[in-house]
C-alpha cells in the first residue's frame, strides 16, 4: 500500500502581546491591519504573504 503525503499548512495562529499588556490571538497570514483592542496600537499589518508583526509573540498555536 502506498502512503500519501499530506501537506501541513504553513499558516498558524499566534498569541501576541501589546506594549500595554493586552494579549490577542491573530492569524499569521492576516490580510487586514490588526490593532490592539485596549490601546489602539497596530499589532500587525499585511505584507504580501506573511504578516509583519509589531507586538511580541508569546506562543504559536497549532
C-alpha positions in Angstrom: 0.0 0.0 0.0 1.3 3.4 -1.0 1.4 6.2 1.6 0.1 9.6 0.5 1.9 12.7 1.5 -0.4 15.1 3.3 1.0 18.6 3.3 0.9 20.6 6.5 -0.3 24.2 6.4 2.3 26.9 6.7 -0.1 29.3 8.4 -0.9 29.3 12.1 -2.4 31.4 14.9 -0.2 33.4 17.2 -0.7 34.8 20.7 0.7 38.3 20.5 1.1 40.8 23.4 1.0 44.6 23.1 3.1 47.1 25.0 0.0 47.8 27.2 -0.1 44.2 28.3 -3.1 43.1 26.3 -2.9 39.6 24.7 -4.6 38.8 21.4 -4.7 35.8 19.1 -4.0 36.7 15.4 -3.6 34.8 12.2 0.0 34.6 10.7 -1.3 35.4 7.2 -3.7 38.2 8.1 -5.0 40.4 5.2 -6.0 43.4 7.3 -4.3 45.7 9.8 -4.8 44.4 13.3 -4.9 46.9 16.2 -4.9 46.4 19.9 -8.4 46.3 21.4 -7.2 48.2 24.5 -4.9 51.0 23.4 -5.4 51.0 19.6 -1.7 50.5 18.7 -1.0 48.5 15.5 0.0 44.9 16.3 0.2 43.5 12.7 -0.2 44.6 9.1 -0.2 42.6 5.9 3.0 42.5 3.8 2.4 40.2 0.8 2.1 36.8 2.4 3.1 36.6 6.0 2.0 39.3 8.4 4.5 41.9 9.7 4.3 41.8 13.5 4.9 44.8 15.8 3.9 43.0 19.0 5.8 40.3 20.9 4.8 36.7 20.0 4.1 34.7 23.2 3.0 31.4 21.7 2.4 29.7 18.4 -0.9 27.8 18.4 -1.4 24.8 16.2 
